[in-house]
Amino acid sequence: MTAELRPVESLGQEFVSVSRRRLHDRHVRIDVCLTSISEDQIWSRQHQVENAVGNLVLHLCGNVTQWIVGGVGRERVSRDRDAEFGCCDRVSRQELVKRLQDVMARVDDILARVTPDELHRVRTIQGYDVSGLQAIYVAVDHFAEHTGQIIWATKRMTGKDLGFYASLRGGVNVTPGANP
């Protein structure tokens, strides 16, 4: 089998396409987790150093808004990072799902329109000088990290397999089209 070489200009498009798909898949997994646990479990912590699932969802909303909506999309955004972790006001499951859905729709719209020039253009985000490509990579990586924490917490609280890798055992994945 010979490796297919792709034109350089399509590498950026492929990177953005994969990034959009990975963000979508993780968003779906978070939704599964939010519907698998109770309202009380969404805000539970075993220790003060832990973040509740609700805090992680608020944090992901703030992070991808800052890095992709503000950084890549160049929209003016306002973020209170400390409030994402300090919030214990029991934002409802419905509100968390809606906030994440709204933010992810904005993120996907921006990524669908990103140009090769935007992937190379350097901007300052959270005090870091990064290219658009780096900003997307950081946001996708960060989103994946916290999605894993949310999945782990959900499994710990429910004691259930969430079905994300069922296809590896001959079943059907909960996340359609998901890649491990």
C-alpha positions in Angstrom: 0.0 0.0 0.0 1.4 3.4 -0.9 0.8 6.5 1.1 -1.2 9.1 -0.6 0.3 12.5 -0.6 -2.1 15.3 -0.1 -1.7 18.9 -1.3 -0.4 21.2 1.4 -3.5 23.5 1.1 -5.8 20.6 2.0 -3.9 19.7 5.1 -5.4 22.7 6.9 -8.8 21.7 5.7 -8.3 18.2 6.9 -7.1 19.4 10.3 -10.1 21.6 10.7 -12.4 18.8 9.6 -10.9 16.4 12.1 -11.0 19.0 14.8 -14.7 19.7 14.2 -15.5 16.0 14.3 -13.6 15.4 17.5 -15.3 18.3 19.2 -18.7 17.1 18.0 -18.0 13.5 19.2 -16.9 14.8 22.7 -19.9 17.1 22.9 -22.2 14.1 22.3 -20.4 12.1 24.9 -20.8 14.9 27.5 -24.5 15.0 26.6 -24.8 11.3 27.3 -23.1 11.8 30.6 -25.3 14.7 31.6 -28.4 12.6 30.9 -26.9 9.5 32.7 -26.6 11.3 36.1 -29.0 13.1 38.4 -29.1 16.8 39.0 -27.4 16.2 42.4 -24.7 14.1 40.8 -23.9 16.9 38.3 -22.9 19.1 41.2 -21.4 16.5 43.5 -17.8 16.4 44.7 -16.1 13.9 46.9 -13.4 16.4 47.8 -12.9 20.1 47.7 -10.1 19.7 45.1 -12.4 18.0 42.7 -14.5 19.8 40.1 -18.1 18.8 39.7 -19.3 17.7 36.2 -21.3 20.9 36.1 -18.2 23.0 36.7 -16.3 21.2 34.0 -19.1 21.8 31.5 -19.2 25.5 32.4 -15.4 25.6 32.1 -15.4 23.9 28.6 -18.0 26.5 27.5 -15.7 29.3 28.7 -12.5 27.8 27.3 -13.7 27.0 23.7 -15.4 30.4 23.6 -12.2 32.1 24.5 -9.9 30.1 22.3 -12.1 29.5 19.2 -14.9 32.0 19.2 -12.6 34.9 20.5 -9.2 33.7 19.3 -9.9 32.1 16.0 -13.2 33.8 15.2 -11.9 37.1 16.4 -15.3 37.8 18.1 -15.2 39.9 21.3 -15.8 37.6 24.3 -15.9 38.1 28.0 -14.9 35.2 30.3 -14.7 34.8 34.1 -12.7 31.6 34.4 -12.8 31.6 38.2 -16.6 31.7 38.1 -16.6 28.5 36.0 -15.1 26.6 38.9 -16.7 28.6 41.7 -20.2 28.1 40.5 -22.1 25.8 42.8 -25.5 27.4 42.1 -26.9 24.2 40.7 -27.3 25.3 37.1 -29.9 22.9 35.8 -29.0 20.0 33.6 -31.2 21.5 30.9 -29.4 24.9 31.1 -25.9 23.2 31.0 -27.0 21.2 27.9 -28.3 24.3 26.3 -25.2 26.4 27.1 -22.9 23.7 25.7 -25.0 23.2 22.6 -25.1 27.0 21.9 -21.4 27.4 22.4 -20.5 24.3 20.3 -22.8 25.6 17.4 -20.9 28.9 17.4 -17.6 27.0 17.5 -18.5 24.7 14.7 -19.8 27.7 12.6 -16.4 29.5 13.1 -14.4 26.4 12.2 -16.5 25.7 9.1 -15.5 29.2 7.8 -11.8 29.3 8.9 -9.4 30.1 6.1 -5.8 28.9 5.6 -4.7 32.4 6.4 -6.5 32.3 9.7 -4.7 29.0 10.5 -1.4 30.7 10.2 -2.2 34.2 11.6 -0.8 34.7 15.1 -3.0 36.1 17.8 -2.7 36.4 21.6 -5.1 34.2 23.6 -4.9 33.9 27.4 -1.5 35.6 27.2 -0.1 33.2 24.7 1.0 34.1 21.1 -0.4 31.2 19.0 -1.4 30.6 15.4 -5.0 29.7 14.6 -3.9 26.1 14.1 -2.3 26.1 17.6 -5.4 27.7 19.1 -7.7 25.0 17.6 -5.3 22.2 18.7 -5.1 23.5 22.3 -8.9 23.8 22.4 -9.6 20.3 21.0 -7.0 18.8 23.3 -8.4 20.7 26.4 -11.9 19.7 25.5 -10.9 16.0 25.2 -9.1 16.1 28.5 -12.1 17.4 30.4 -14.5 15.1 28.5 -12.5 12.2 29.8 -12.9 13.5 33.4 -16.6 13.9 32.9 -16.8 10.3 31.5 -14.8 9.0 34.4 -16.9 10.8 37.0 -20.1 9.6 35.3 -18.9 6.0 35.3 -17.8 6.3 39.0 -21.3 7.6 40.0 -23.4 5.3 37.9 -21.3 2.1 37.8 -22.3 1.7 34.2 -20.6 1.3 30.8 -21.7 4.3 28.7 -21.3 2.3 25.5 -18.8 4.6 23.8 -16.7 1.7 22.6 -19.4 -0.9 22.1 -18.4 -1.5 18.4 -15.1 -3.0 19.6 -17.2 -5.7 21.2 -19.5 -6.2 18.2 -22.2 -3.7 19.4 -23.2 -0.2 18.3 -21.4 2.9 19.7 -23.4 5.4 21.6 -21.6 8.2 19.7 -22.4 7.7 16.0 -19.3 7.9 13.9 -17.0 8.3 16.9 -13.4 7.4 16.8 -11.5 6.2 19.9 
